């Protein structure tokens, strides 16, 4: 079978059996990203870090998205989208805003008229078609992300296979028409990282300040090393996570674009990478740094990372930062509990008496009215064991901190 042929080569009887086994389950309304989780479990044994692919746990995705709080009018991009976990979390957050806005105008917020529901579907479709984008180098992950998007009510297919770090002129035309440098409002990303996948292509390296050699004078001032012709002297290679920081900032709108990115702690504290931090502080406002628990990517990887939120500076701010620096408040937190141990097993909270801590939450589920045959919303209360996870609390603390700054 040709590699690009994505047809399901199964007998009708087999398909009928699979459908009969799955038809009692709803993949659209489940609160868990089961598609991405299932895919990652299937391919996990083949991803041993050789390509730097370590999927972001969904609770970390939710924390970052809640902190960024993307709005319906903002264009979202994940430049290393993997199976789409980050992207779908951000997309669904914006869709929640759209649904809340529309339902607030309905006479009956739980059961709109045909015209009201049609307007809601129109707004959702318009948003999904024009405001959500993903890029990944691995074509298998792109297909998985597209499947994930479809299962989350987005059939627009705005996920593309491309090398994000390449010159954008080399991207296919459709991607170039939709994603350009300086055009994105919100980026959420966990770029591939690791010393085993260095970028050594000179055509790629030549696009980045952070791919050059840097020198520091006696006064502590940094500058790019130049050759006798005045051109930057490039390093032989650079880890992709460093270049992804610069590319992501290039993609953001100057002055307003913001992002959340998983960054290895070595970039934030290694003395040999001080030039990276200098460049970052002169091109971005660091909004928040959350030191993630070392077990975040366990059992596959034990790299210590932080979730870093940034806003791209405009040209005037960059000039000021380079001349005298910028002074602004910064949110910092340490996530000591992330819901699982180093083996990947869930950890649950306990009460002072040693009993399971329980939590109740209200969910809106979609039912079919037996009389009218239309979809209606119904509230249900779910009680379950509480996972020992602080990431949602970190996001809430950040939102409160933002309010206090205004």
N, C-alpha and C positions, 0 to 999 in steps of 0.2 A: 504494500500500500504506500503511495507517495507520502512523504513526511508532512505535507501541508494539508492532506485530506483528513478532516476532523470528523468525518461521518462515523456514527456509532455502528460498528459492524457486528450486530447481534441479531439473532433470530427473533421474529415477532413473539414467539412463545416466551423467550427469556425476558424481553422487554415487558411483556404483560405481567410476568411474575414479579419483576422488580417494582413495577408500579403498584401492584397489589400489596406489596410489603411496605411501601412508603406512603401510600395515600392517606393514612390516618395521621400523618405528622405534618405540621406546618413549618416550613423552612423560612417563610417570609416574616412571620410574626414572632419568632423565637427571639429572646433577648440576648442570646449567645451567638457569636459569630461561628456557628458550627461548621460552615463550609471551609473557612480558612483553617480552623483548628484541625478538621479532618484531613485536609490536604497536607498540612504540616506534619501530622502524624505519619501519613503515608510516605512522604518523601524525606522525613527527618533522618532516617538511617543513611541516606545518601548525601546528606549535607553535613559534612564533618568540619566545616570551617574553611575548606580550601578556597571557596569563593567569597568568604566573609559574610555568608548569608545566615543570620541568626534572627529569627522572626520575633517581633516585639510582642510580649505578653499583652493581652487585651486590656488588662487593668492599667498598664502604663499608657497605652493608646488613649484610653478614656481620660486619664488624668491630664495628659497634654492637651487634648481637645477641649476639655472643660476649662482649662486655663486660658486657651486662646479664644474660645467661644466664637467660632466662625459664624458670620451672618449671611443671610440669603443673597445679599448683593455682592459678596466677596468670592473671587475666583480661588479655588483650592487646588494645590498640586502636591503630590508626593513624587519626588524625582527618583526614588528608589523604592517603588511601591510593593515589591514582593507579591504576596497573595492579596494585598489590598486592605489589610486590617486597619492601618492608620487612616487610609483614605475613606473607608466606609464609615469609620467612627466619626470622622469630621463631617462627612456628607450627611449622616443621619442627624448630627447635631443641628446643622443648618435646616434640614427638613423639619425638625421639631419646631423651629422658629416659624417656618412657613405655615405649618399646620395650626400652630397656636394663633397666629395672626388671622388666618382664614376663619377658624372656628369661633373666634371672639366676635366675628361679625354675623354669625348665624343666629337666627331666632332661637333655634334649639341646637346648642353646641355639640350634642351627642348624636344628632340625626339631621343632617342638612338636607335641603331640597336637591333635586336633580341638578339644577343650575348651580347651586353652591358647591356641590361635590364636583361638578365638572370644572369649575374654576379652580378648586384645590388641585385636581389632577393636572390641569393645564400648568399651574405654577410649579408643581413638582417636576413635570416633564421638562419645562423650560429651564429650570435650575439644573437638573441632571445633565441636560444636553449641552449647556453653555458655561457651567461654572465648576465642574469637577474633572480633574485631569490626573493621570498617572503615567509614569515612565519607568521601565525596568529593562535592564540589559538581557535578562534571561527570558527567552521566549516561552518556556514552560511556565514560569511564574506569571507572565503576562496573560496567558490563557487561563490560569487559575484565578487571577485577579478579575478578569472579565466575567468568568463564571460567578465569582463572588458578588460582583456588581449586579449581575442579572438577578441573582437570587435575593438581592436586597432592593428589588424594584427599579433598578436602573439598567435599561437595555440599550443605552446610547453608545456604549463601547468607547468611552473617551480614555482608554488606557492603551498606550503605544509601546512597542518594542523599540528601544533606541539606547545608545550610550549617552547618558546625560552629560558626561564629562567631555564629550567631543564638541568640536565647534558646532554651534546650532545650525550653521549652513549645511552640515552633513546630515541633519535629520531629514526624514521624509517630509514632503511638502505639507501634508495634512497636519503634522505635528508643528511645523514651523508656522503655519497659519494660525494655530490656536495658542501656542506657548512661545513667547518671545522674552528676551531679557528685559526685566523691568516691568513685566505685565501681571505679576501674580500678587494677590493680596495676602494669602495664607499658605504657608508650607508646613507640612508635618512629615517627618522623615527619620528613619533609622538607616543611615547609609551603611554599605558594607565596610567592614574595617578589619585590618589585620596586616601584619608585615609580610605575609605570604602572597599577597596579591598587589604588588607595587605597580604604579603607573609609570612607565618609562618611555612612552611614545612622545617624542619631542613636539609633534604637532599639537598634542593635547596639553603638555606642560607649558608651552609658550603662551597659553591663554591666561595663566594665573600668576598673580603676584606671589602666592604662597608656594609656587614651584621654583622660585628663584632662590639664589643664595642671598642671605641677609648678613649685614655687618652692624656692630654696635660700637659707637665711639666712646671716648672716655667720659663723656657727659651722659651716657646712657641713651643717646639718640640712635634710632634704627634707620637703616637705609638699604635699598636693594643694591647688591654688587653689580657693577657694570663692566663690560669688556672694553677694549680700546676703541670700539666703534660706538660706544654708548648704549649697547644693548644689554638687557639683563642676562646675567650668567645663571643658567638653569642648573638645578640639581639633577643628578643622574636618574633619580626616581623619587616618587613621593607616594605615601600611603593614600588610598582613595578617600579616607574619611576627612583628611585635611583639605583636599581639593573640593570635596562636596560642600564644605562650609562656605567656601568662596563662591562656588557655582550657585548655591541656594540664595545667597545674598544678591548675586547678580540677577537672579530671576525675580526677586521681590521688587515691588514698587518702591522707589526712593521716598523716604520720609514716613511712609505709612505701612508698607509691607512688613509682616511679622512671621516668625516661624518658631516651631519647637523641633529640636533635633537631639537625638541620642548621640552623645559625644564621649569617647573614652576619656577617663580621668587623666591619662597621661598627657593629653593635649592641654589640659587645664593646669597641670602642676609640674610637668617635666621641664627642668631648666634649659635643656637643649631646644625646646620648642617655644621659648619666650617670644620669638619673633612672630609666631602664629597668634599669640595672645595680644601682642602689640597691634598687629594688623586688624585683628577682630575688634579691639576696643576703639580703633579709629575709623571703623566702617559700620559699626552696629552699636546700638544701645542694648546692653544685656538686661533683660527684664527680670529673669528669674533663673536660679540654678538649683536643681533638686538632685542631691547626691543619692543615687539609687543603691539599694542593697546589692551586695556582690552576687547574691543568688538570683538576680533578676533573669538572667539568660540560662541559668542552670536547668537541666543537667547537661546542656550542650556546650556552654561557654561560661567561664568565670571572670571575664573581663569586667573590671569596675568601670561603671559609666555614670554620667549625669544627664539629666534632661535639662537642656538649656533653651530658654526662650529669649528671642532677640527681635529687635526692630531695626530695619535697614535705615541708616542715616541718609539724609539728602546731601547734596553737594556742599551746601553751606555748613551743615553740621560736621561733615567730614573734614573740611578745612579748619574748622574751629578745634575739632578733636586732635588733629595733627599738630596744631600750633600750641594749644594750651591744655588740651584734655577736656572732658566733659564731667560734670558733677551731677549725679542723679541717684535717687534711692534704688535699692536692689533687694528683691525678695530671695531669701535663701532658706532651704529646708533639707533635712536628712530623713529619708524614708527608711526606717529601721525594720519595718514589717511590710512585706510585699505579697503575702498570701500563700506562699509556697516555700518549701525547703530546697536544699541543694539537689535533691533527687527529683524535684518537680512535684512532690506530694503536697496537696492542699493542707494548710494549717488553719485551724478554727480557733476562735476566741473562747475563753472560758470565763465564767463568773468567779467571784471571790470564793464561792463554795465549791468550785471545780466542775460545775455543770456547764453544759454547752450554752453559749450565749446565742440567743435567738433574735432574729430581726424580722419585722413584718414590713411589707411594702405593698403599695397599691399599684396595680397594673391595669392599663386599658387594653382590653382584648376585643377583637372584631368577631361579631357573631352575625349569622344570617337570620333576619326576622322571618319566622315561619309563615306569617300572614302576608307580608308584602314581598318577601324574597330579597329585600335590600340589606346591605351591610349596616349594622348598627354597632356603636361602641358600648361596652359594658365594663364596669369596674369590678375587679376581683382583688381579694387580699391574699397574699402569699406569705407564709411564715416558713423560715428556713434557718439553718445554722449559719452563724455569721463568720465569714472568712476573716482571718486576722490580717487585714490589709489596710494600710494607712494612706494609700495613694489618693483615694477619693477625698480624704480629710485634708491632704495637702492642697488639692485643687480648690476646696472650699476656703481654706485659709488664704490662698493667693487671691481669690476673688474678693474676699473681705479686705485684704491688704490694698488691693487696687481701689476699692471704694474710699478707703481712708486717705489715699493720696490725692483725691479730687477736692 
